[in-house]
Amino acid sequence: MAGFLLRCHGGSVGFEPLGTGRGLSTQILRNGPDALVVHGDRLVEERPPERAPLDELVAWTARSHSRYCAVLVRGDRATLWSDIGATCPLHYARADDGTLLIATSAGAILPLLSGSPVLGSAEQSLLPGGRFAGVTAVPANSAVTLATEAFGTDPVSVRRLQRLPDRPEVVDPVAGVDSVRNALQTSVARLSAGLDEVGLTLSGGVDSSTVAALAAREVTGARLRTYTVGTPFGDEFEQAAFLAKRLGSTHQELLFGPDELLELLPGMIRSLETWDLLTLQIAAPVCFLLSRISTGDRQVLLSGYGADLLFAGLGGTGSETDIERNVVAQTTATARSNEFSPVFADDRNTVVRYPYWTREVMATAFGIRGRLKVRDDAAKWVLRSAAATVLPGEVAWRPKRGIHEGTAMSRMFAAALGGDDRRAQAERLYAMATSVFCHDGPVASGTGTETGTNDREGSDEDLAGVAS
């Protein structure tokens, strides 16, 4: 299921499904007066503790899901929380009649607010709450508590959830390399456990290649499929094919053209709910891949995305402290960019898992000093050193290229949008977004049916009486 919409008003909670995808699932559980709705990618079949304190429910969601968002309605309070990277976005707003609206899609909320949707500018769209006027996103790794009956949306409280290091302290190279290797092994093992088939995005660079090599070890006996996307302006087919052959995966190369990008963009904007140029450039190759490999069956895809952000993949200038601050700033900005949104994949019966974007890897990365991330003029030194234990040296130390640079996505967007002027491109994307969310209208809620892995435990469409 692509998500849900909740309406809290007058002591009742109404539920509406959004979409029919089978990548993720939605659980709805009622324990006495409490209502718990959890949306995400379940890894283990474990029911939440009944009538438990919030901290226990938060721990359960993190333990049993690879990515998730959740809502607990208890008494006259609704608490909304997200995973550590906001990979399942959650939004809230207040309708004119006082109804508290909570949804995995901002677009599902827009028709329920008065007036036409107001879109933020390209710059504002990257700020908290800046995409759509009146709709607020739950920050990554945070619990936001709201009054169910109120006139505004000022939170009763906001608090951080999973603990990450406040300051990096690891300076020993051996300890740093060992901790990165162990954390990534644990993450890949957890995200690939029990799978009969694993798909991987593969560029041949160190980030995706390390995930692929570790997954190949973990899924012995399972089918391993690797995919590489290229464009008329650039590709990494040779590098990816080299590693795919060593891994013994079933490998597929896909060619992505400007006409296909132009056709894809409105759907990307609608699903990702962003019109930021860089975000769309980063997301475009994977969205194209998802549109081509979609089947009627549920699929799991592992991605190497996120390593650059955590391990100073773009290098960095200035002091060690500057590098460390940039890692935090870039990670925070990416978490609210919406590029991790699962909707596009879920609509195609696929869930994408991010081994770098888990607590164990993020906590490890945040705990390592900048001198181990940029060392001897090598960006991501500590990750590359860890990767060299599972990859050929020429792959582990392959020169850095951005996730969207190997496919020359800037040239693709220039070809698709009619020129290389970035301001003009941004204006055209904004016009597309205006058409999608204002003229065409947002996707209506409640239009889907539940199939496959979608769980509806105790899930009456109208949960009247659940909230007192």
N, C-alpha and C positions, 0 to 999 in steps of 0.2 A: 504494500500500500504506500502510495506516495506521501501520505501524511494524514493530518486530522485538523478539525476545527472544533473548538469548544466554546460554548456560550454559557457564562455563569451569570444568573440573574434571578432574583426573587427566591433564593434558596434552592434552585435547581441547576443541574448541569446538563446541557444538551450536547450531543456528540454527532459530528458529521465526518464521514470518511472523505479523503481527497485522493482521487486517482485509483488505479487498479493494478499498479505494478507489483511484482512479487520479489523485488530485491530486498525490501525491508518488511518488517511486521509491526503491527500495533497491538499492544495488550491493554485491555481495559479491565480493571479489577475493582470490586467494591468490597470493602471490609467495614461492615456496620455503616457509620455515617461518612466514611472516607471514600473518595474516588481517586484512583491512581491510573493515569494514562501514560504508557511508555511506548515510544516510537524509536525503532532502531534496528540494528543488525544483531540478532541474538546468536551468541556462540554456544551457550549451554542452556539446557532446559531446567532452569531453577526458578521456582516461584518466589516472589518477594516475601519477606517476613511480614506477617499480618499485624496490622495496627502498630507498626514499629516506629520509633523516632525517625526523624528525617535523615539523620546521619546514617542509619542502618539501610534505609532505602537508597540513599545516594551510593553507598558502598556496594549494594546489590546491583544497581544499574551498571556501575563501572566494572564489576566482576563478571557479569554475565553477557555484556555486549561489547562489540568492537567500536560502535558509535551509537549515540543515543541522545534523545532529549526526553524530558518527563515533566508531568504536571501532577501535583498532589493537591486535591481540594479537601481541606479539613476544617470543619467549622466555617467561620467567615473569612478564611484565608485561602489563597491559592499560591502554592510555591512552585516556581518554574525553574528547572535547572538543565544545564547543558553539559556535554562531555568536555574534555580538556582542550579540544581544539575547535569547538563549535561546528563539528562536522555534520550535525543534524540541526540546522538553524531552527529557532523557536522565537515567535513574535507575539506581541500583545498590544491591545488598543482598547479604548472605551468608546462604545457607541453612544449616540445622543440620549438614548433611554436609560443609560447607566449599565447596560450589559457589558461585562468584561469578556472580551474576545481574545482567544488564545489559539494560535495556529502555527503549523510548521511552514506555512506559506504566507508571506505578507500579502500576496496577490489575492488570497482567499478572504482576507479581512477588508480589503479596499471597497468592495461593493456594499459593505455593511456600515460604512461611514458616510456621513453627509457630504455632499458636494463631489466634484470630480477629483480623482486622484491627483496629488501634487508630487511630482518627481523632483528629487534633489539634483543639483548640477553634478557633473562628472566628479568634481572635487568633493562635494558634499556626500556623494554616494558611498564614499569610503569611510565616512565618519559614523560613529555610533548613532543609530536612529536617523541617519541622513538620507536613506533611500526614498522613503515615502513619508510625507508629513502625517503625523498622528500615529505612526506605527513604530514600535520600539523593539529592537532585537535583544534577546537575552545574551549577555556577554559570555564568552568562552569560560568554561570552568567556574561558573557562578550559579548561585541560587538566588532568585529574585522572589521575594514574598510580597503579594499584593492583597489588598482588601477586595473581597468579591463584590461587596456593596459599597460603592464610593462614587464620587463625581469625577475624579481624575485618575491618573495612572502613576502617580508618585509612589515608588515602592515603600512598603513598610520597612523592609530591610533588604540589603544586598550583601552577600558574603562569598568569599572564595571557597572552593571545595578542595580538590586534590592538591596536596602540598607540592610545590616546586621550590628548588633552592632559591633563596633570596639573592645570594651572591655566589659566583663560581669560586671554588677553592682548589680543585685538582690541578696540580702543576707537574706531577711526575708523569713522564711520557708512557712508561710501561703501565702504570695504573690507569691512565686515561685510555690507552688503546684497549686494554683488557675490559674495562667497564663498557666501552662502546660495543665491542664485539659481543659481550655477554648479553647486554640489553637488547641488541638487535636480534640476536639468536632467539631470545625469549619471546620477543614481539612477533617475529615471523612464525615461530612454532605455535604460538597461541592463535594467530589469525589463520593458519592453514590446517590446524588440527581437524582430523575427521573428514577431510574433503576427498572426494574421488577424482576431482579435476580442478586444477588451479590455472587461471589465466593470469598473465603478467604483461604489463606494458614494459617494453624493453628498448632502450635507446643504445645500449652498448656502453654507456657511461658508468661511472662507479656507483651511483645511487641505485639505479634500477638493476644493475648487474649484481650487486651484492644481495639485494632482496631475492633475485631470481636464483642465485647460487644457493642461498640458505633454504629457499623453498624447495629446491630440487632435493636437498638432503632430507627435508622434513616429510615430503610427500612420496616417499619411496613406494612404488607400486601404483601410484595415482598418475593420471594423465597431466602432463605439463604443457600448456599452450602459451606461446609468447607472440607478441604483436608489436610491430614497428610501423609508425606512420611517417610517410615522407610527402614532400610537395614538389612541384616542378622547380622550385627555387632552392631546395636543399633536402637532404635526407641523411640518415645514419644507418642505412640498410647494411652496408658492409660490416660495420662494427657490431651491430646487433646480431647479424647472421653468424659471425665468428663465435660469439658466446653461445648462441642458441644451439649450434652444432656441438659444442663441448658439453652442453647440458643435456642434449638429446631430446630437446623439446620439439613439439610440432610448431613450426614457425610460420608466420604469415606476414607479408609485407603489404601495406595498403597505401595507395597513392591518393592524396587529398588535393583537389584543385580549387581555384578561386570561385568558380561557379557553385561548387558544392558548399563552400564556406558561406557565400551569400545566401544560399537557400537555408543553411543551418542556423544563421545568426538570430532570426526572430525567436526560434524555439529555444536557443541557448539563453537569450535575454529573459524569456518568460520563465524558464526553469531555474536559472541561477539568480534571477531577480537582480541583475546588475547590468550596467551599460558602461562600466569602466573598461577602457581599451586594453590595458595590460592584463587585467583579469581574464578578459575574453580571449586574448591571445594565448595565455597559459592554458586555458580550458579547452580551446578549440580542437587540438589534435585528439584528445581523449574523447570529447563529445562525438567527433567524427568516427572514431573507432567504435564507440558504443552503438552508434547508429548502424554500423555495418555488421557487427557480430551478434546483434540481438536475435534471440530465438524465443520460442515459447517457453523454454525451460529457464529456471533460475540459474544464474551464473555468478561466480565470485572472481573478482579481478584484484590482484595486488598491485600497488603502485609504489614507485620509488620517490614520489613527490614529498617534499618537506625537508630533505637533508640539507639542501643549500641554505635554507633559512636557519636551521639549528646549528650548523657547523661552519658558518661564515663562508659559504660556497662562492660568494662574489668577492672574496678576499677582504679588503678593507684598508683604509688609510687611517693615519692617526695612531693614537696610543692603544695599548691593549684594552684599556677601559672603554675606549671608543668602539672597538670591535665588539666587546661584550654588550654594550648598550645597543648597538645596531642589531645584534641578534635578537634581543628582547623586543625592540621596536618593530622589526620586520615580522617576527612571529605574531605579535599582537595585531598588527595591521592585517596580516593574512587571515587570521582567525575571523576577522569581521568583514572580509572581502566577499564572503559567500561563495568562493570558488570551490569549497569542499561540499557544497550543497549536493545531496544525493538524489535530487528529484529527476534530473535528466537520465541518470543511470537506472533509477528505480522504474521509471516509465518503460524501460527496455528490459525489465526483469533481471537487472544486474545490480550487484552491490560492489562498490569499490572499497577496499580496505587499505589503510595507510600505515605500514609498519613503523615508519619514522614518526608518525603523529600519534604515538601512544604515550601513556604516562611514563613507562619505564625508560623509553628512549629520550623523551623530552626532559625528564628529570636528570638523566645522565648528561645530556648535552648542556643543560643550563648549569650544571655543576662543574664544567670544565673551563679552565681559564683560556682566554683568547690566544695565548702564546702556543697552545697546542692545536688550535684551529687554523691559524695562519702561521706557518713555520717554514723557514728556509724558502720563502717566496712561494710556498705551495698552499693553496686554499684547501680547506677540509683535510689538513694533514692527519689529524687523529682518526678521522673516518677512513681515509685512504690506507692508513697503516693497518687498521683493523681489517679492512677489506682485502688487503694483500694476503691474508691467511686463508682466504677462500677463493680468490680470483687470480688469474694470471697477472703478473706485474704490469703488463702493458695496458690492461683494463683498469686496474686499481689506480694507476697514475696517469690515465689518459687526461689530456688538458681539458679544462672545464668549458662546457657550453651550457647556456641556460636551457631550461626545459622547453622553451619556445624558440630557441635560437637554432637548434639543430634542424628544424623544419623551416627556418627562415620565415617565421610567422609574420614578422613585420612586413615583409614583401607580399605575403599572401593577403594581408589585410589591405595593403595599398592597392593591390590588383582588384580585390573584391569591392572596395569602397570608392574606387575611382581616383586615387591619388595618394601621395605619400605625406601630405600635410597632416600632422597628427591632430591639429585643432579641427580641421575639416572632418577627419575620421571620427573624432569624438562627437562632433555635432550630428553626424549622420547616425551614429549609434544611439544618441539621445533621441533623435527623431524616431528611430525604430522602437525604442522603449516607450515613447509617448504613444505610438500607434498600438503597441501591444497592451499597455496597461490603461490607456485612456480611451482610445477609439475602438479597438477591437473588444476591449473589456477584459478584466482579469478572468482567469479560469474559475468557473462557478464551483462552489463546494458541493459536496454531497452527490456528485455525479457518478461516482465509481461504485463498484461492488467488490466484495472481499473474496479473494481466491487464494489458492496455494497456501503460503506460509502465514497469511494474515490471521492473527489470533484475535478473537472477539470474546474473551472470557468475561461473562457477566456484562455484556455490552449492549444493553438496550439503547436504541437510538436516542430516546429521551431519558436521561438519568435523573428524572425529577425526584426530589426528596433526598438525593445523595448529600447535597450540601445543605446544612441546616441554617 
